[in-house]
Amino acid sequence: MSVEDIPGVLEIENVSFPTPWSESAFRYELQENPYASLFVAKTREQSTVIAFACVWIIDQEMKINNIAVRPEFRSRGVGARFLKFLLEYAGSQGCREVALEVRPSNDVALHLYRRSGFAPIGRRKHYYSDTHEDAIVMWRRIEPRPED
C-alpha cells in the first residue's frame, strides 16, 4: 500500500465500519509504525482498491488489525483470496500464529475466518467503543514453510 492508495482505502473503510479509521491513522500505520504492514488488492487495471488490510508483525505473530473488501466485490471470493495471501505473507515472515478480533454480529467475517482455520480463543469485553460490543478473539497456527 502507498499513500496514493489511502483515498480508495478510506472509501472502503467508511462504508465498512461504524467507527472508521481516519486518514491520519492510516498514514501513521503506513509511515511511522515499524510493526505495521499494509496491503491493498486492486482491479486488474490497478485503478480501484477493492480490499485492504493493516497487520502488525511482532516476534512470530501477525495481528490483523483492520481488513475490509469494497462492498460491490463482496461474496465473490475476494476476501478469502486476500486472507489467504495474508496468511502466506505471515508464513514468509516467520510468523507461527495469526490473531484478530471480530464483532460477534459480523457473521460473514466469522464464517470466513472459521473456513480459513481460525478458532475463537476468547472475548474482549466491551471492546468496540461505538456499541460496547464484545470482540471475539480468533487465532490460528501457521505451518512452517518448507525451505526453498
LOGU-488414 format. One record per atom (N, C-alpha, C): x, z, y; atom name. Coordinates in Angstrom, 1 decimal, m for minus. Layout:
((X; Z; Y); "CA"),
...
This chain:
((0.8; 0.0; m1.2); "N"),
((0.0; 0.0; 0.0); "CA"),
((0.9; 0.0; 1.2); "C"),
((0.4; m0.7; 2.2); "N"),
((1.2; m0.7; 3.5); "CA"),
((0.2; m0.3; 4.6); "C"),
((0.8; m0.1; 5.8); "N"),
((0.0; 0.3; 7.0); "CA"),
((m1.1; m0.7; 7.2); "C"),
((m0.8; m2.0; 7.0); "N"),
((m1.8; m3.0; 7.2); "CA"),
((m3.0; m2.9; 6.3); "C"),
((m2.9; m2.2; 5.2); "N"),
((m4.0; m2.1; 4.3); "CA"),
((m4.9; m1.0; 4.7); "C"),
((m4.5; m0.1; 5.6); "N"),
((m5.3; 1.1; 5.9); "CA"),
((m6.8; 0.7; 6.4); "C"),
((m7.0; m0.3; 7.3); "N"),
((m8.4; m0.6; 7.7); "CA"),
((m9.3; m0.9; 6.5); "C"),
((m8.8; m1.7; 5.5); "N"),
((m9.5; m2.0; 4.3); "CA"),
((m9.8; m0.8; 3.4); "C"),
((m8.8; 0.1; 3.4); "N"),
((m8.9; 1.3; 2.6); "CA"),
((m10.0; 2.2; 3.3); "C"),
((m10.0; 2.3; 4.6); "N"),
((m10.9; 3.1; 5.3); "CA"),
((m12.4; 2.6; 5.1); "C"),
((m12.5; 1.3; 5.0); "N"),
((m13.9; 0.8; 4.7); "CA"),
((m14.4; 1.3; 3.4); "C"),
((m13.6; 1.3; 2.4); "N"),
((m14.0; 1.8; 1.1); "CA"),
((m14.2; 3.3; 1.2); "C"),
((m13.2; 4.0; 1.8); "N"),
((m13.3; 5.5; 1.9); "CA"),
((m14.6; 6.0; 2.5); "C"),
((m14.9; 5.3; 3.6); "N"),
((m16.1; 5.7; 4.4); "CA"),
((m17.4; 5.5; 3.7); "C"),
((m17.5; 4.6; 2.8); "N"),
((m18.8; 4.4; 2.1); "CA"),
((m18.7; 5.1; 0.7); "C"),
((m17.6; 5.7; 0.4); "N"),
((m17.5; 6.3; m1.0); "CA"),
((m17.6; 7.8; m1.0); "C"),
((m17.3; 8.4; 0.1); "N"),
((m17.2; 9.9; 0.1); "CA"),
((m17.9; 10.5; 1.3); "C"),
((m18.6; 11.6; 1.0); "N"),
((m19.3; 12.3; 2.1); "CA"),
((m18.4; 12.8; 3.2); "C"),
((m17.2; 13.2; 2.8); "N"),
((m16.2; 13.7; 3.8); "CA"),
((m15.0; 12.9; 3.6); "C"),
((m15.0; 11.7; 4.3); "N"),
((m13.8; 10.8; 4.1); "CA"),
((m12.5; 11.2; 4.7); "C"),
((m11.4; 10.8; 4.1); "N"),
((m10.1; 11.0; 4.8); "CA"),
((m10.1; 10.2; 6.1); "C"),
((m9.3; 10.6; 7.0); "N"),
((m9.1; 9.9; 8.3); "CA"),
((m8.0; 8.9; 8.2); "C"),
((m7.9; 8.1; 9.2); "N"),
((m6.7; 7.1; 9.2); "CA"),
((m5.4; 7.9; 9.3); "C"),
((m5.4; 9.0; 10.1); "N"),
((m4.1; 9.8; 10.2); "CA"),
((m3.8; 10.4; 8.8); "C"),
((m4.8; 10.8; 8.0); "N"),
((m4.5; 11.4; 6.7); "CA"),
((m3.8; 10.3; 5.8); "C"),
((m4.3; 9.1; 5.8); "N"),
((m3.7; 8.0; 5.0); "CA"),
((m2.3; 7.7; 5.6); "C"),
((m2.1; 7.7; 6.9); "N"),
((m0.8; 7.4; 7.5); "CA"),
((0.2; 8.5; 7.1); "C"),
((m0.2; 9.7; 7.1); "N"),
((0.7; 10.8; 6.7); "CA"),
((1.1; 10.7; 5.2); "C"),
((0.1; 10.4; 4.3); "N"),
((0.5; 10.3; 2.9); "CA"),
((1.4; 9.1; 2.7); "C"),
((1.2; 8.0; 3.4); "N"),
((2.0; 6.8; 3.3); "CA"),
((3.4; 6.9; 3.9); "C"),
((3.5; 7.5; 5.0); "N"),
((4.7; 7.5; 5.8); "CA"),
((5.5; 8.8; 5.7); "C"),
((4.9; 9.9; 5.4); "N"),
((5.6; 11.2; 5.6); "CA"),
((5.6; 12.1; 4.3); "C"),
((4.7; 12.0; 3.4); "N"),
((4.6; 12.8; 2.3); "CA"),
((5.6; 12.3; 1.2); "C"),
((6.6; 13.0; 0.9); "N"),
((7.6; 12.5; m0.1); "CA"),
((7.1; 12.5; m1.5); "C"),
((6.0; 13.2; m1.8); "N"),
((5.5; 13.2; m3.2); "CA"),
((4.4; 12.1; m3.4); "C"),
((3.9; 11.5; m2.3); "N"),
((2.8; 10.6; m2.4); "CA"),
((3.2; 9.1; m2.7); "C"),
((2.4; 8.5; m3.5); "N"),
((2.5; 7.1; m3.7); "CA"),
((1.0; 6.5; m3.5); "C"),
((0.9; 5.5; m2.8); "N"),
((m0.4; 4.9; m2.5); "CA"),
((m0.4; 3.4; m3.0); "C"),
((m1.6; 3.1; m3.6); "N"),
((m1.7; 1.8; m4.2); "CA"),
((m3.0; 1.1; m3.7); "C"),
((m3.0; m0.2; m3.7); "N"),
((m4.2; m1.0; m3.5); "CA"),
((m4.3; m2.1; m4.5); "C"),
((m5.5; m2.4; m4.8); "N"),
((m5.8; m3.7; m5.5); "CA"),
((m6.5; m4.6; m4.6); "C"),
((m6.2; m5.9; m4.6); "N"),
((m6.7; m6.8; m3.7); "CA"),
((m7.3; m8.0; m4.5); "C"),
((m8.2; m8.8; m3.8); "N"),
((m8.7; m10.0; m4.3); "CA"),
((m7.5; m11.0; m4.6); "C"),
((m7.8; m12.0; m5.4); "N"),
((m6.7; m12.9; m5.8); "CA"),
((m6.1; m13.5; m4.5); "C"),
((m6.9; m13.7; m3.5); "N"),
((m6.4; m14.3; m2.3); "CA"),
((m5.6; m13.3; m1.5); "C"),
((m5.5; m12.0; m2.0); "N"),
((m4.8; m10.9; m1.3); "CA"),
((m5.3; m10.6; 0.1); "C"),
((m6.6; m10.9; 0.3); "N"),
((m7.1; m10.7; 1.7); "CA"),
((m8.0; m9.4; 1.8); "C"),
((m8.6; m9.1; 0.7); "N"),
((m9.5; m8.0; 0.7); "CA"),
((m9.1; m6.8; m0.2); "C"),
((m9.0; m5.6; 0.3); "N"),
((m8.7; m4.5; m0.5); "CA"),
((m10.0; m4.1; m1.3); "C"),
((m9.9; m4.1; m2.6); "N"),
((m11.0; m3.8; m3.5); "CA"),
((m11.0; m2.4; m4.1); "C"),
((m9.8; m1.8; m4.1); "N"),
((m9.6; m0.5; m4.7); "CA"),
((m8.4; 0.1; m4.1); "C"),
((m8.3; 1.5; m4.1); "N"),
((m7.1; 2.1; m3.6); "CA"),
((m7.0; 3.5; m4.3); "C"),
((m5.8; 4.0; m4.3); "N"),
((m5.5; 5.3; m4.9); "CA"),
((m4.4; 6.0; m4.1); "C"),
((m4.5; 7.3; m4.0); "N"),
((m3.4; 8.1; m3.5); "CA"),
((m3.0; 9.1; m4.5); "C"),
((m1.8; 9.1; m5.0); "N"),
((m1.4; 10.0; m6.0); "CA"),
((m0.2; 10.8; m5.6); "C"),
((0.0; 12.0; m6.1); "N"),
((1.3; 12.7; m5.9); "CA"),
((2.0; 12.8; m7.3); "C"),
((3.3; 12.7; m7.2); "N"),
((4.1; 12.9; m8.4); "CA"),
((5.0; 14.1; m8.1); "C"),
((4.8; 15.2; m8.9); "N"),
((5.7; 16.3; m8.7); "CA"),
((6.1; 16.7; m10.1); "C"),
((7.5; 16.8; m10.3); "N"),
((8.1; 17.0; m11.6); "CA"),
((7.5; 15.9; m12.6); "C"),
((6.9; 16.4; m13.6); "N"),
((6.4; 15.4; m14.6); "CA"),
((4.9; 15.3; m14.6); "C"),
((4.3; 15.6; m13.5); "N"),
((2.8; 15.5; m13.4); "CA"),
((2.4; 14.6; m12.3); "C"),
((1.4; 13.7; m12.5); "N"),
((0.8; 12.9; m11.5); "CA"),
((m0.5; 13.6; m11.2); "C"),
((m0.8; 13.7; m9.9); "N"),
((m2.1; 14.2; m9.4); "CA"),
((m2.8; 13.1; m8.7); "C"),
((m3.9; 12.7; m9.2); "N"),
((m4.7; 11.7; m8.5); "CA"),
((m5.6; 12.4; m7.4); "C"),
((m5.2; 12.2; m6.2); "N"),
((m5.9; 12.9; m5.1); "CA"),
((m7.1; 12.1; m4.5); "C"),
((m7.0; 10.8; m4.6); "N"),
((m8.1; 10.0; m4.0); "CA"),
((m8.0; 8.6; m4.6); "C"),
((m9.2; 8.2; m5.1); "N"),
((m9.3; 6.9; m5.7); "CA"),
((m10.7; 6.4; m5.5); "C"),
((m10.9; 5.1; m5.2); "N"),
((m12.2; 4.5; m5.0); "CA"),
((m12.1; 3.0; m5.1); "C"),
((m13.3; 2.4; m5.4); "N"),
((m13.4; 1.0; m5.6); "CA"),
((m14.5; 0.5; m4.6); "C"),
((m14.3; m0.6; m3.9); "N"),
((m15.3; m1.2; m3.0); "CA"),
((m16.6; m1.3; m3.7); "C"),
((m17.7; m0.9; m3.1); "N"),
((m19.0; m0.9; m3.8); "CA"),
((m19.4; m2.2; m4.5); "C"),
((m19.1; m3.3; m3.9); "N"),
((m19.5; m4.6; m4.5); "CA"),
((m18.7; m5.0; m5.7); "C"),
((m17.6; m4.3; m5.9); "N"),
((m16.7; m4.6; m7.1); "CA"),
((m16.9; m3.5; m8.2); "C"),
((m17.8; m2.6; m8.0); "N"),
((m18.0; m1.5; m9.0); "CA"),
((m18.8; m2.1; m10.2); "C"),
((m18.7; m1.5; m11.3); "N"),
((m19.3; m1.9; m12.6); "CA"),
((m18.9; m3.3; m13.0); "C"),
((m17.6; m3.6; m12.7); "N"),
((m17.0; m4.9; m13.1); "CA"),
((m15.7; m4.6; m13.8); "C"),
((m15.4; m3.4; m14.1); "N"),
((m14.1; m3.1; m14.8); "CA"),
((m13.0; m2.8; m13.9); "C"),
((m13.1; m3.0; m12.6); "N"),
((m12.0; m2.8; m11.6); "CA"),
((m11.5; m1.4; m11.7); "C"),
((m12.4; m0.4; m11.7); "N"),
((m11.9; 1.0; m11.7); "CA"),
((m11.2; 1.3; m13.0); "C"),
((m11.6; 0.8; m14.1); "N"),
((m11.0; 1.1; m15.4); "CA"),
((m9.6; 0.4; m15.4); "C"),
((m9.5; m0.8; m14.9); "N"),
((m8.2; m1.5; m14.9); "CA"),
((m7.2; m0.8; m13.9); "C"),
((m7.7; m0.4; m12.8); "N"),
((m6.9; 0.3; m11.8); "CA"),
((m6.4; 1.6; m12.3); "C"),
((m7.3; 2.4; m13.0); "N"),
((m6.9; 3.6; m13.5); "CA"),
((m5.8; 3.4; m14.6); "C"),
((m6.0; 2.4; m15.4); "N"),
((m5.0; 2.1; m16.5); "CA"),
((m3.7; 1.8; m15.8); "C"),
((m3.7; 1.0; m14.7); "N"),
((m2.4; 0.8; m14.0); "CA"),
((m1.8; 2.1; m13.5); "C"),
((m2.6; 3.0; m13.0); "N"),
((m2.0; 4.3; m12.5); "CA"),
((m1.4; 5.1; m13.7); "C"),
((m2.1; 5.1; m14.8); "N"),
((m1.6; 5.8; m16.0); "CA"),
((m0.3; 5.2; m16.5); "C"),
((m0.2; 3.9; m16.5); "N"),
((1.1; 3.2; m16.8); "CA"),
((2.2; 3.5; m15.8); "C"),
((1.8; 3.5; m14.5); "N"),
((2.8; 3.9; m13.5); "CA"),
((3.3; 5.3; m13.7); "C"),
((2.4; 6.2; m14.0); "N"),
((2.8; 7.6; m14.3); "CA"),
((3.8; 7.7; m15.4); "C"),
((3.5; 6.9; m16.5); "N"),
((4.5; 6.9; m17.6); "CA"),
((5.8; 6.4; m17.2); "C"),
((5.8; 5.3; m16.3); "N"),
((7.1; 4.7; m15.9); "CA"),
((7.9; 5.6; m15.0); "C"),
((7.2; 6.6; m14.4); "N"),
((7.9; 7.5; m13.5); "CA"),
((8.3; 8.8; m14.2); "C"),
((8.1; 8.8; m15.5); "N"),
((8.5; 10.0; m16.3); "CA"),
((7.4; 11.1; m16.4); "C"),
((6.2; 10.8; m15.9); "N"),
((5.2; 11.8; m16.0); "CA"),
((4.7; 12.0; m17.4); "C"),
((4.3; 13.2; m17.7); "N"),
((3.8; 13.6; m19.1); "CA"),
((2.4; 14.0; m19.0); "C"),
((1.8; 14.2; m17.8); "N"),
((0.4; 14.5; m17.7); "CA"),
((m0.1; 14.0; m16.3); "C"),
((m1.4; 13.8; m16.3); "N"),
((m2.1; 13.4; m15.1); "CA"),
((m3.3; 14.3; m14.9); "C"),
((m3.5; 14.7; m13.7); "N"),
((m4.7; 15.6; m13.4); "CA"),
((m5.4; 15.1; m12.2); "C"),
((m6.7; 15.5; m12.1); "N"),
((m7.5; 15.1; m11.0); "CA"),
((m8.7; 16.1; m10.9); "C"),
((m9.4; 16.0; m9.7); "N"),
((m10.7; 16.8; m9.6); "CA"),
((m11.8; 15.7; m9.3); "C"),
((m13.0; 16.1; m9.8); "N"),
((m14.1; 15.2; m9.6); "CA"),
((m15.4; 16.0; m9.5); "C"),
((m16.3; 15.5; m8.6); "N"),
((m17.6; 16.2; m8.4); "CA"),
((m18.4; 16.2; m9.7); "C"),
((m19.0; 17.3; m10.1); "N"),
((m19.9; 17.2; m11.3); "CA"),
((m21.1; 16.2; m11.1); "C"),
((m21.4; 15.9; m9.9); "N"),
((m22.5; 15.0; m9.6); "CA"),
((m22.1; 13.5; m9.7); "C"),
((m20.8; 13.3; m9.8); "N"),
((m20.2; 11.9; m9.9); "CA"),
((m20.2; 11.4; m11.4); "C"),
((m21.4; 11.1; m11.9); "N"),
((m21.5; 10.7; m13.3); "CA"),
((m20.7; 9.5; m13.6); "C"),
((m20.6; 8.5; m12.7); "N"),
((m19.9; 7.3; m13.0); "CA"),
((m18.4; 7.6; m13.2); "C"),
((m17.8; 8.3; m12.3); "N"),
((m16.4; 8.7; m12.4); "CA"),
((m16.1; 9.6; m13.6); "C"),
((m17.0; 10.5; m13.9); "N"),
((m16.8; 11.4; m15.1); "CA"),
((m16.8; 10.5; m16.3); "C"),
((m17.7; 9.6; m16.4); "N"),
((m17.7; 8.7; m17.6); "CA"),
((m16.4; 7.9; m17.7); "C"),
((m15.9; 7.3; m16.6); "N"),
((m14.7; 6.5; m16.6); "CA"),
((m13.5; 7.4; m17.0); "C"),
((m13.4; 8.6; m16.5); "N"),
((m12.3; 9.5; m16.8); "CA"),
((m12.3; 9.9; m18.3); "C"),
((m13.5; 10.2; m18.8); "N"),
((m13.6; 10.5; m20.2); "CA"),
((m13.2; 9.4; m21.1); "C"),
((m13.7; 8.2; m20.7); "N"),
((m13.3; 7.0; m21.5); "CA"),
((m11.8; 6.7; m21.4); "C"),
((m11.2; 7.1; m20.4); "N"),
((m9.7; 6.9; m20.2); "CA"),
((m8.9; 8.1; m20.7); "C"),
((m9.5; 9.0; m21.5); "N"),
((m8.7; 10.0; m22.2); "CA"),
((m8.6; 11.3; m21.4); "C"),
((m9.3; 11.5; m20.3); "N"),
((m9.3; 12.7; m19.6); "CA"),
((m10.2; 13.7; m20.2); "C"),
((m9.9; 15.0; m20.2); "N"),
((m10.8; 16.0; m20.6); "CA"),
((m10.9; 17.1; m19.6); "C"),
((m12.1; 17.7; m19.4); "N"),
((m12.2; 18.8; m18.5); "CA"),
((m11.5; 20.0; m18.9); "C"),
((m10.7; 20.7; m18.0); "N"),
((m10.0; 21.9; m18.4); "CA"),
((m10.3; 23.1; m17.5); "C"),
((m11.2; 22.9; m16.5); "N"),
((m11.6; 24.0; m15.7); "CA"),
((m12.4; 23.5; m14.5); "C"),
((m12.7; 24.5; m13.6); "N"),
((m13.5; 24.2; m12.4); "CA"),
((m12.9; 24.9; m11.3); "C"),
((m13.0; 24.3; m10.1); "N"),
((m12.6; 24.9; m8.9); "CA"),
((m13.9; 25.2; m8.1); "C"),
((m14.2; 26.5; m8.0); "N"),
((m15.5; 26.9; m7.4); "CA"),
((m15.5; 26.5; m5.9); "C"),
((m16.7; 26.0; m5.5); "N"),
((m16.9; 25.6; m4.1); "CA"),
((m15.8; 24.8; m3.5); "C"),
((m15.3; 23.9; m4.2); "N"),
((m14.1; 23.1; m3.9); "CA"),
((m14.4; 22.1; m2.7); "C"),
((m15.6; 21.5; m2.7); "N"),
((m15.9; 20.5; m1.7); "CA"),
((m16.5; 21.1; m0.5); "C"),
((m15.9; 21.0; 0.6); "N"),
((m16.3; 21.7; 1.8); "CA"),
((m17.7; 21.2; 2.4); "C"),
((m18.0; 20.0; 2.1); "N"),
((m19.3; 19.4; 2.7); "CA"),
((m20.5; 20.0; 2.0); "C"),
((m20.4; 20.2; 0.7); "N"),
((m21.6; 20.7; m0.1); "CA"),
((m21.3; 22.0; m0.8); "C"),
((m20.1; 22.4; m0.8); "N"),
((m19.7; 23.6; m1.6); "CA"),
((m19.8; 23.4; m3.1); "C"),
((m19.9; 22.2; m3.5); "N"),
((m20.0; 21.8; m4.9); "CA"),
((m18.7; 22.2; m5.6); "C"),
((m18.7; 22.6; m6.8); "N"),
((m17.5; 22.8; m7.6); "CA"),
((m16.8; 21.5; m7.8); "C"),
((m15.6; 21.6; m8.2); "N"),
((m14.8; 20.4; m8.8); "CA"),
((m14.5; 20.7; m10.2); "C"),
((m14.7; 19.6; m11.0); "N"),
((m14.3; 19.7; m12.4); "CA"),
((m12.8; 19.2; m12.4); "C"),
((m12.0; 20.0; m13.0); "N"),
((m10.6; 19.7; m13.1); "CA"),
((m10.4; 18.9; m14.4); "C"),
((m9.9; 17.7; m14.4); "N"),
((m9.7; 17.0; m15.6); "CA"),
((m8.2; 16.7; m15.8); "C"),
((m7.8; 16.5; m17.0); "N"),
((m6.4; 16.4; m17.4); "CA"),
((m6.2; 15.4; m18.6); "C"),
((m5.1; 14.8; m18.6); "N"),
((m4.7; 14.0; m19.9); "CA"),
((m3.2; 13.9; m20.0); "C"),
((m2.8; 13.9; m21.2); "N"),
((m1.4; 13.7; m21.5); "CA"),
((m1.0; 12.2; m21.4); "C"),
((0.2; 12.0; m21.0); "N"),
((0.8; 10.6; m21.0); "CA"),
((1.8; 10.6; m22.2); "C"),
((1.6; 9.6; m23.0); "N"),
((2.6; 9.4; m24.1); "CA"),
((3.9; 8.9; m23.5); "C"),
((5.0; 9.3; m24.1); "N"),
((6.3; 8.8; m23.6); "CA"),
((6.4; 7.3; m23.8); "C"),
((7.0; 6.6; m22.9); "N"),
((7.1; 5.2; m23.0); "CA"),
((8.4; 4.9; m23.9); "C"),
((8.3; 4.0; m24.8); "N"),
((9.4; 3.6; m25.6); "CA"),
((10.5; 3.0; m24.7); "C"),
((11.8; 3.3; m25.1); "N"),
((12.9; 2.8; m24.3); "CA"),
((12.9; 1.2; m24.4); "C"),
((13.1; 0.6; m23.3); "N"),
((13.2; m0.9; m23.2); "CA"),
((14.5; m1.4; m23.8); "C"),
